[in-house]
Amino acid sequence: MVIVLDLGNTNLYVGVYQKSALVATYRTYTDSEKSIDNYRDLLEDFLLKHHFDLQCFDGAIISSVVPDLTAVLKGAIESLLKLPCMVIAKGVKTGLSIRIDNPSELGADLVADAIGAIKNYGVPCVIADLGTANKLIVIDKDSNFIGVIIFAGIKVASKALSRSAAQLIDISYICPKSVIGKNSADSLNSGAIYGTVAAIEGLYERIEKELGYPLKKILTGGNSYLVKDQIDDFVFDDRLILDGLLEIYRRNGGVEHE
């Protein structure tokens, strides 16, 4: 068995693979105050809840965009499972051709997304990853990672708006029946959800025009469930980054016993 972990600014997303099948997932809030022991206990509770034998794990891999917590989470996994944990960083083989100005700027999560998309869907493709930030990742027809579009995530943007305007309220992120809101809650929910959908669809049209050919469209990320029923022609895949992490683990000689 292999455990894969994606540590983001808002959430920690965990998956367990057995015989190449994703058999369990867990998502919790990222907490910079937690210690190695705290994360060890949290992960142990998750694994034992699913009746996994901790001695049967073959390996682990982490993608992280929270540098201060990377070593903490790595230490928690290694302490719990008594095996080395791979971290996506310089020197880890991904097989991804990165054609951007400064490849060292590219987040590990975007690399894992790209690997998962290329493996599962082929190229060219656009990946809309909705989390703390919304990211549109572009892979061209030659399998090159050629760039990303980043804008404020749904919850980040709406909370910033509520804080900045005294008469605006916090919202539920429930999609209203009508695009045109008749009250404050529906108006804000419409802007958050339909506005995000319109941004993704509009940006995709510009990407396709710029490249000159259509691309496969994939929707993923912790907040993708908020818009998945409102967006056309995007394949919803909430396990994409986990699949990408498993593939990178394999490309680096990771062991998997049946």
N, C-alpha and C positions, 0 to 999 in steps of 0.2 A: 504494500500500500504506500501511497505517496500523499503527503499533505502539502497543499499549496496555499499561500497567503498573500493577499493584496492589501497593503497598508496605505490607505488614503488619508487625506486631511480630515475627512468626516467619518468614514467607516473603515473597519477592518473586515475584509471578506475572506472567508476560509472555505476551502473545499478538500474533500478526501476522495481519492481515486483508488479503485480496486479493480484489477484486471481491465484497466483502461476505462472503466465506467465511473462516472461521478456518483458516488453513493451517499454523500451527505454534504450539506453546506451550512454555514453559520455566518451571520452578519451582526456586528456590534459597533457601537460608537468608538472612534479613536479617542483615547484618553492619554494625554502626555504626562499625567500625574502617576500613571500606573507603573509599578516596578516590574522587574523580571519575575518575581514571585507572584505578583498579581496576575500577569498575563499567563504565567504557567498554570495557575489555578483555574483561570477562565477557560483555557484551552483543554485542560484535563477534564473539566466538567462537561464540555462539549463532546469530547471523544468518548468518555465513559457513558454518557447519556445514550450514545449510539452503540454501546457495547463493543467498541473496538478494543482489541488487544494491543496495548501500547508497544509491546515487544515485536509486533508484526509489521511495523512501519519500516520501509526501506530507505526513505529519504524525504527531504523537505526543500521547498524553494520559496523565497520571498521576493515580491516587488514592493518597493516602498518609495513614497514621495515625502516622507517625514523623517529626515535624517536623524533627529534626536531620539527617535524611537526604534530605528532599525536594529541597532545593537541589542536593545532591550528585548525586542520580539525574537530576534535570533537566539539570544541567550535563553529565553523561555522555552523555545522549541527544543534546543539542544539539551537543556536540563531535563525536560519532560520525556523526550524520546530516546535520549542517549545516542544520538547520531548527529553528524554534521549537517548544517542547514545551508543550502546555497542561497546567495543573494545576488540579484541582477545588478551588476555593476561592471566597471571596466574590466575586461579580461574574460567575461562570460560570453560564450559563443551563442549568438542568436540566429545567425544566417540572414539577418535583415540588412538589405542595402539601404543605407540612410543618406539621402541626398538633400540635406539642409545646410544652412550656413555654418552652424556649430553643432555637430552631432552630440557633443558632450552635454548640451543643454536638454536633450531629450529625456523625458521622464520614463522610468522603468515601466510604469503602468501603460504608457502609450506603446512602448515596444511590445509588451505582452498582448495588448489588444491587436496590434498589427499582425503578430505571428498567428494568433488565434484565427483572425479573419482570413488571412491568406491560406492557412491550412484547411479551414472548414468551408470557405466560400469561393476561394480563388480571387483572381484579379481581373480588371481593376476594381477597386472598391472604395467606398466612403464609410467610415465608422463614426456614428454619432454616439459619443460616450457622455452621458449626462450624470454629473456628480456635483461636487462643490463648485467646479467650473464645468461648463459645457464645452466639449472638444469635438471638432470634426476632423478626423484623421484621413488623409488622402494617400492611397496606394495606387500608383499608376499601372498601366498595362504591362510594364516590364518588371513588376514586383518591387519597384522602388518606393520607399517612404519619402514622399516629396514635400510634406508640410502639414501644418495643423492650423485650424481656426479655433480660437479660444474666446469665449465670452462668459459672463457671469451665470452661474447655475441658477436653476429655478428658485430654490429656497434662499440662496444668498441674495439674489436680486430683490425678491419680494420682501425679505426682512429688512434690507437696507432702505427700501421705499417706505415701509411702515415706520421705521425709526426717524426718517427725515421729514415725514408729513404728519402733523399732530392729529389730523382728522381721519387718517387711514388706519385700518385695523389689521391685525394678524389674520391670516387666511387658512383655510382647511386643505387647500389643494384638491378640492373636489371639482371636477370639470362641470361647468354649468351647461344646461341644455341649450342655451342661446349664446352666441358669440357676443351679442349686445347685452351688457349687464343692466339690470333694472334696479340693482341695489349695490351697496358698497362691496359686500362679500362676493357677489357674482361678477362684478366689474373687475375686481382684483384677481379673482380666480381665472377669469377669461384672459386677462392680460398675461398672467403667469403661464397658463397652459397653452392656450391658442397662440399666444405671442411667441412662445418657444417653438411650437410646431411651425409657425410661419417663418421664423428665423431659420430653422433647419432646412425647410423646403426651399426657401429663397436662396440660401447659401449653396445648397446642392445645385440649383439651376446655374448659379454663377460658376461653380466648379466645373460642371459639365461643359459649359460654354467655353471656359478657359482652356480646358484640355482637348475639347473637340470630339469627345466620345462619351457614351453613357457608362456609368459605373454601378456595380452592385451596392445596395444600400443596407446597412446593418445598424440596428439600434441596441445600445447596451448601457450599462452603468447603473448606479444605485438609485437614481431618480427617473430612470427610463420608464418605469411602470406608470408614472404620472401622465405620460403622453402616448403610450404605445397604442391605445385604442383610437387615437385621434390623428395619427400620422399615416399617410398612404405610402405603400410600396417599400417600406423599411421592414426588414426581417428582425423580429425581436429576439435577442439572444442574451439573456442575463448571465450566462456562464462563460461568455466569450473570453474574458481575461483569465479565468481559471484554466480553460483549455490551452490558452497561449502559454501560461506558466508551465503546465505539464509538458508541452512540446519543447520549451526551452530546457527544462530539466533533462529531457531525453537527449537533446542535442549536445548536452555537456556530460554525457556518459552516466547519467543517473540510473541507478539500479531499480528494476521493478520485478519482483518475483510474482509469479502467478498464484 
